[in-house]
Amino acid sequence: MNIGLGAIPMTFSLIDRFMTQGTLSDPKGIPDPTFSLPGTLNWMRALALLVKNNGIDRASMKTLCSSVQKGTLTDQAANTSFEQLLMSLHHLASLKAIGTLPKKMDPARSAIVTWYYGIYHAASAMIASQDGSFQDNHGETANSWDRQFNGRPFVPSPFSYRVTTLVKKDMEAEIAGLRGTNTFNLNIEPMDVNQAFGACMSYLQGSANWRREYIEDEVKRRELAKAGLDNFRTKAAQQIRDARLKGKSYGFVHQAFRYRGKANYREALFITYGHHVETMLDCFHSDLFVVLEGFLCMAGSFCARRIGKDLWNGFHDDLTVHTPLLVKPNEIWDKL
């Protein structure tokens, strides 16, 4: 029966309407949010398990960064590192405050955004300390961090997981090489480090494929259209596509950027709709905190070595006196 605009059906279901009728941004219908939420939570659970298992904290990162050489930084570059570290520390303190709230569901979407910006600012601090630059968009920040810090001995797993190409067959071969015989994925909540590693490999592959498909759509609209082609069936079209995908690495900050999109851009039902959601969030806010804490310990320890003892210790002392956040600087970074 056609009930017409504004009429009220006998049984109104927002999830049914969104999935069957779609929205302006998803005219073919949204994906089922009951499948997207577990993967979102399970990746963060996996990261937290690996951060804890690998002992990523201020003491271990101070040791790992002990071979990093002092840089020749301008005052503005050093100040940018300080600025970005303080921004990240504030986001970490925000996550700690969020974790004290009585309902986990209410701040969950905002918590994901807070977590991402903590990662973003910490990565920006590392870049400024390494080469004295500051990127003006999130994609370039992810690219710069991955380019400059991949394979470095002071970047522990899970922050080191990456692929070096988005060409489908080559990327899948890299994932297979990293994964080995591990068959665990994001569909179940990881309970140990083996399951956590498998979940991280699945998220890396899914995220890399998501980025590959985005670039392929761009290639269809631009390069292929200009060449009079409309799909990748021909060898010529495949060569155009692979030229764009080859050498496009995809690392941890890229994955974090995509994760933010789940909160900022996914339809409204995600992490919001259904009484079951609250029961699924028991570990979520603490996992977000653990992962950002580990990343920020790494970032600060690296920046300390690049900036040097005198300036770093002055920064540390100044924050200790003047920044009464829930998370204290000496909980995350040591002085030199």
N, C-alpha and C positions, 0 to 999 in steps of 0.2 A: 504494500500500500504506500502511495506517495503522500507523506504527511505534510510536506511543504515546509518552507522556511519559517522557523519560529514555532512550529508545532512541537508538542512534547510527546515523544513516543511512550508506549506503555512502560517499557523498561529502558532507562537511559544508561548507557555504559560508555564512558569516555574512551576506554581502551578499545572497545569494539569500533567506535566511530573513527578513531585515529587510524586503526589498522585496516579497516575496510574501505572507508571513504577518503582517507588521507587528509592532508593539510596543504596549504599553499606551498610550503617548502618541501613536502613529501607527498606529491599528488597521487602516487601509486600506493600509499599506505606506509605507515611507519613500521620498522622492524619490531618484533615482539620484545618489549622491554624485560620480560621475565628471563630471557636468555642473555641479554647484555649485562645485567647487573652482576651475576656471579663472576663473569670474566673480569670485570672491573675490580671487584673485591679480591679475587684470587691472585691477580697480578701483584697487588700491593702486599698481600699476605706473603707471597713468594719472596718479594724483595726484602721484606722485613726479616723473614727467616734467614735469608742469606747474609744480610747485614749483621745480624746477631751471630750467626755461625762463624763468620769471618772476623769477628771481633773488631769491627770498624768503629773506633772511638778516638778521642783526642790523643791518647797515649800511643796507640798503634799508628795513627796517621802521622804523628810527629816523627816516629821512627822511620816510616816509609818515605817521608819527605826529607830525610836528613841529608840526602845527596843532592838535593835541588840547590843550584847555585844562586847567589844573590844577583839580582838584575840591576841594570842601570835605568831606573825609572824616573820620569819627570814627577814633580810634585803633583801634577794633575792626574797622572796615571795612578800614583799611590793613593791619592785621595779618592779616586773612582773605585779602587779596590776596597778601601775602607767603607765607602758609601754603600756599595753593593753587598758587602758582608753584613753591615748593620741592617740593611733591608731584609736580608735573608734571615738574620737572627730574630727580627721582629715577626716574620711569618712563622718561624718555629715556635716562638712564644705564643702566637695566636693559636696554633694547633694544640699547644698544651692547655690553653684556656678552653678551647672548644671541647677538649676531652673531659672537662669537668661538668659539662652541661647535662641535665637530667635525661634529655631525649637525644639520641644519636642521629635520628633521621633529620631533624630540623636544620642542623648546620652542615649536613653531609655534602651538599653540592658546593657550598662555599668553602668547605674544608679542602676539596680537591683543587679548587682554584688557588687557595692559600698555599697548598703544598707545591703546586707547579711554580708559583712565583718565587717561592723559597729556592727551588732548584735553579730557576732562571737567574736570579740575582747572584747566587753563589757561583754559577758558571761564568757569569759576566765578570765577577771579581777575579776569577782565575785568568780569564782572557786578558783583562787589563794588566794584571801582574806579569803575564807572560810576554805580551807584545805591545803593551801600551795603547791598545785600541778599545773602542766601545762601539758595538754594533747597534744600529738604529731600528732593527726589527727582530722578532723572535726566531724566524727561520735562519737568518744570518748568524745569530748567536749560537744556535744549535750546530750549524755548519762549522763555525769557527772553533767551537769547543771540541767537536769531533775531530776536526783536522789537526788540531794542535796537541790533543791529549790522548789520542788513541794509542794503545800499546805502551803507554808510559807506566813504569813500575809502581808509581804511587797512586794509580787509579785501579783499585781492586774491583773484583767482581762483587756485585752484579752490575756495577757502573761501567764495566768494560765491555759488556755484551754489545756486539755490533755486526753489521755486514758491510762489505766494501763496494757492493754494486746492487742495483735494483733490476738488472736484467734477470728475468724470471728464473731461467734454468740455472744461471750462475749463483743467484741469491739462494735458491733452494739447495744447491750443492753445498754452499757455505754453511747454511743452517744444519744440514745433515751432518757435516763434518764436526760442527760444534756440539750437536746433540749426541752423536754417537749412538749407543744402544738405548738411550733414555726415551721412553715412549709416553711419559706423563704429559698432560696438557692443562689448559685452563678450565676444563669442565668440572673439575673437582677441587675442593679446597685443599691446598698442599699442607701436609702434616709433617714433612721432614725435608731435608735439603735436596734429596733426589727428586721428589715431587716438585719442590720449589724451582729447581733448575729446569725441569721439563716445562713448567708453567711459563718461566721467563723466555725459553726458546719459542714457545707457542706465541707469546705476545710479541716477541721480536719479529717472527715471521708474519703474523697478522698485520702488524703495523707497517712493516716494509711493503707488504702487498697492497695495503691501503694507499701508501704513498706512490707506489708504482702505478696503480690504477688512476690516481689523480693526475700524474704526469702523462699517462697515456691518453687521457681525455683531453688534456691540453694539446698534445701532439695532433690528435684528430682534428681539433678545431683550428689549429694554426698551420703546422707544417704540411699535414696531409691535404687539408683543404686547398692550400696554395699549390700543391702538386697535382690536384685533381683526383685525389684518392679519398676513400671514405672508410676504409678498414685496414687491418693488418694482415690480410691474406696474401698479399704479394711480397716477394722478397725485397723489393724496393721500399715498401712501407715498413717492413720489419727492420730494415737497416736504418731508416730514419728514426724509428722508435728506439732501437737499441743504442744509437748514438747519444740520445738524450739520457738513457738510463744507465749507461756504462759509467763507472766512476762516481756514481751518486751513492755515497756511503750513508749509513743510517745507524745512529748510535743512541746512547741513553737519553741525551737531552732532546733528541728528536722524538723518542718514545714518550717522554714526559710531556712534550708539547701536544702530542696527539691525545694524551690522557686528559689534559685540560679541556680539550674539545668535547670530551664526553660530558663534562659538567656545563660548559658554556654554551654548547650548540646542540646537544641532543634534545629531543622533544621533551615536553614537560613531565611526562610520566616517569622518566628515568630517575631512579632513586627517591621517588616521591609518592608513588601510587601503590597502595596495598598495605595491609597491616603486617604482612610477612616481612617487609623491608626492615623494620626496626630490629627484628630478631636476627637479621643477617649482618648487622653492623657492629657486633660485639667487639671485634678486634680492629675495626677499620680505622678509627681515629688514632689509636695507639700505633698502628702500623704506619700510617702517614707520618707520624712524629718520628718514629725510629728511622725511617728511610731518609727523611730530610735531615735529621740529626747526623746520620752517617755521612751524607754528602757534604754537609756544611763543615763537619770536622775535617774532611779531606780538603775542601776548598780553603779553609782558613789556614791549615797547616802548610799548604803549598804557598799561599800568599805571604805568610810569615817569612818563609825562607827567601822568597823573591824580593820582599821589601827590606828585609834586614832587621837586626836586633833592636836598634835604637828606636826607629819609627814604630815597629810592631809593638814593642813593649809599652811605648807611650800610648798607642791606640788602645791596647788592652787595659791599661790603668785608667784611661779616661772613660772608657765604657763602663768599667767596674764601678766608678764613682757616680757617673751621671745617667746611667741607663737602668732604671729599676724594673726591667722586664721580668716575667715569670721565669725565663731561662737566662741565667747569668753567663757572661762571656767565659768565665773560668770553668764552666761546665762543658764547654764546647771546644775551646782552644787553650793551649798552654802558652806561656811566655817563652821566649827564646833565652 
